[in-house]
Amino acid sequence: MGVPDRRRDVLVVARAGETQDVILSAVAAQELDAEVVADLEAVAGHWRSAGTVVVADDQAERLVARALPHREAVFLVGPDRDRLSTWSAPLSAQVIPLPEGGAWLGSVLADGAGRVRAPVVAVVGGSGGVGASTLAAAIAQLAGERPGGSALVDVDPLGGGIDLLLGAERTEGWRWPRLNAAEGNLGDLRRYLPVVDGVTVVAMARGPAPDLAREPLAAIVASLRSWHELVVLDPGRSLAPAAREAARLASRQLVLVAPGVRGAAAARQAVSALDLDRAELVLRGRRASLPADLVAEAVGRPVVARVADEPGLADAAERGEPPARGARRRYRRDVAALVGRLMAVPHG
């Protein structure tokens, strides 16, 4: 199908059937150009040139037998977990199980096509009560002042609702209970969600804590990345699957570290327990009881920023005043500088 040397966004190696249908639906949702190959004799002509290669699990063994050269951006897709685990290494392929991986598939296809999409930052507290949710809200608020706006996603069912930090608890729009069945390509969600000062908010509802699933979170973040300049995630300090998914989805993982030896020790534990393999440290407080280089050494991750202590933020939150409004100039200046660094490099 098609001319072998023409570059396609996606090479799909799949027979006609349910798996091929799922792959092609994801390709169509992202408006990508695909080459579909069921005859493996034709694979070699497109193997190197395609932006992304998606292989159905029932084609994996036959494809491995062709001993094609190694390449990046190969994804093995299908419902047969035994085949996925057996053939992922020989193909140097990442695995996307179906049906639960449908949202991830759409996201990796868009990334492979080289589209510029908003960076995603997760903000995690190195210890309890350090102010990570406040920092997440302040980052989103200052990024929301840019023309494309920002999004703030609450992934902590026990956090009380991050919309409270923005004074948006009475703002109309869907909360997580209406979104927890989301999947696939969702389009522009802004008309359904609360929007405050340029920040689109995905928040918890008051009431029983929802059991957040990984797949809706992936689908929602993929949608928000297409319509905003920055997406900020507040995963809390939970080990729940959705919190881990938030860390996986994030292009930047910020860990807010409390001052002192205990704060650094707690942050080290958090980085390890939450598998924050790309963590970057933000130090709280201008007065360093530990120098930044010693904190970096103790935690084993680099320090990228420092934000001022702002004792008035707790009172501002009680009044429903968003952090970047309720903070003094020094805190706002520090967060604005951090936002500038987060958004300086385009993300695919």
HUSUL-V991736 format. One record per backbone hydrogen bond with DSSP energy under -0.5 kcal/mol. CO is the residue of the C=O (numbers start at 1). NH is the residue of the N-H. E is the energy in kcal/mol with one decimal. If there is no record, write none. Layout:
[[CO;NH;E] [CO;NH;E]]
This chain:
[[3;6;-1.7] [8;51;-2.1] [9;52;-1.5] [10;12;-0.6] [10;35;-2.5] [11;13;-0.6] [11;54;-3.0] [12;14;-0.8] [12;37;-3.4] [13;56;-2.8] [17;21;-2.2] [18;22;-2.1] [19;23;-2.3] [20;24;-2.8] [21;25;-2.1] [22;26;-2.0] [23;27;-2.3] [24;28;-2.6] [25;29;-2.3] [26;30;-1.4] [27;32;-2.0] [28;31;-1.4] [32;34;-0.6] [33;9;-1.2] [33;10;-1.9] [34;36;-0.5] [35;12;-3.2] [35;37;-0.6] [36;38;-0.5] [37;14;-1.0] [38;40;-0.8] [39;42;-2.1] [40;43;-1.1] [43;46;-2.1] [43;47;-1.3] [44;48;-0.5] [46;50;-1.8] [52;11;-2.9] [53;75;-2.8] [54;13;-3.0] [55;77;-3.0] [56;59;-2.1] [56;60;-0.5] [57;60;-1.0] [59;63;-2.0] [60;64;-2.7] [61;65;-1.7] [63;66;-1.3] [64;67;-2.0] [73;53;-2.6] [74;94;-2.3] [75;55;-3.1] [75;77;-0.6] [76;96;-2.7] [77;57;-2.2] [78;98;-1.7] [79;81;-1.1] [80;84;-2.2] [81;85;-2.4] [82;86;-2.1] [83;87;-2.4] [84;88;-1.1] [87;91;-1.4] [88;93;-2.9] [89;92;-1.4] [94;76;-3.0] [96;78;-1.4] [97;101;-2.1] [99;102;-1.7] [101;105;-2.2] [102;106;-1.7] [103;107;-1.7] [104;108;-2.6] [105;109;-2.1] [106;110;-1.9] [107;111;-2.2] [108;112;-2.6] [109;113;-1.4] [110;115;-1.4] [111;114;-1.7] [115;117;-0.7] [117;347;-0.6] [119;231;-2.2] [120;251;-1.8] [120;252;-2.1] [121;233;-3.1] [122;124;-0.5] [122;254;-3.1] [124;256;-2.6] [127;130;-1.2] [131;135;-2.3] [132;136;-2.7] [133;137;-2.4] [134;138;-2.4] [135;139;-2.7] [136;140;-2.3] [137;141;-2.5] [138;142;-2.4] [139;143;-2.5] [140;144;-2.1] [142;145;-0.8] [143;146;-1.7] [146;149;-1.4] [149;229;-2.9] [149;230;-0.7] [150;200;-2.7] [151;232;-3.0] [152;154;-0.5] [152;202;-2.8] [153;155;-0.6] [153;234;-2.7] [155;157;-0.7] [156;159;-1.9] [161;164;-1.4] [162;165;-0.9] [162;166;-0.7] [163;166;-0.6] [163;168;-3.0] [164;167;-1.2] [168;171;-1.3] [174;194;-0.5] [175;178;-1.6] [175;179;-0.5] [176;179;-2.1] [176;180;-1.4] [179;182;-2.2] [184;186;-0.6] [187;189;-0.6] [189;192;-2.1] [189;193;-1.1] [192;174;-3.0] [194;201;-2.9] [196;199;-2.0] [198;150;-2.2] [198;200;-0.6] [199;196;-2.7] [200;152;-2.9] [201;194;-0.6] [201;203;-0.6] [202;154;-3.3] [203;176;-2.4] [210;212;-1.2] [213;217;-1.1] [214;218;-2.3] [215;219;-2.3] [216;220;-2.7] [217;221;-2.7] [218;222;-2.2] [219;223;-1.9] [220;224;-2.7] [221;225;-2.3] [222;226;-0.7] [223;226;-1.0] [223;227;-0.5] [224;227;-1.2] [224;228;-0.7] [225;118;-2.0] [229;119;-0.7] [230;151;-2.0] [231;121;-2.7] [232;153;-3.1] [233;123;-2.4] [233;235;-0.5] [234;155;-2.4] [235;238;-0.8] [240;244;-2.1] [241;245;-2.4] [242;246;-2.2] [243;247;-1.8] [244;248;-2.1] [245;249;-2.6] [246;250;-1.2] [252;122;-2.6] [252;254;-0.6] [253;280;-2.9] [254;124;-3.0] [254;256;-0.5] [255;257;-0.5] [255;282;-2.7] [256;126;-3.0] [257;284;-2.4] [259;263;-0.5] [260;264;-1.8] [261;265;-2.4] [262;266;-2.7] [263;267;-2.1] [264;268;-2.1] [265;269;-1.8] [266;270;-2.5] [267;271;-2.7] [268;272;-1.8] [269;273;-3.0] [270;274;-2.5] [271;276;-2.3] [272;275;-1.0] [275;277;-1.7] [276;279;-1.4] [278;253;-0.8] [280;255;-2.7] [281;304;-2.9] [281;305;-1.2] [282;257;-2.9] [283;285;-0.5] [283;307;-2.8] [286;288;-0.7] [287;289;-0.9] [291;294;-0.5] [291;295;-2.0] [292;296;-2.6] [293;297;-1.9] [294;298;-2.6] [295;299;-2.6] [296;300;-2.2] [296;301;-0.8] [302;281;-3.3] [302;304;-0.5] [305;283;-2.5] [307;285;-3.6] [310;313;-1.8] [311;314;-0.7] [312;316;-2.1] [313;317;-2.5] [314;318;-1.7] [315;319;-1.3] [316;321;-3.0] [317;320;-1.4] [320;322;-0.6] [322;325;-1.3] [322;326;-2.6] [323;327;-1.6] [328;332;-1.9] [329;333;-2.7] [330;334;-2.2] [331;335;-2.5] [332;336;-2.6] [333;337;-2.0] [334;338;-1.8] [335;339;-2.6] [336;340;-2.1] [337;341;-1.6] [338;342;-2.4] [339;343;-1.9] [341;344;-0.8] [347;117;-2.8]]
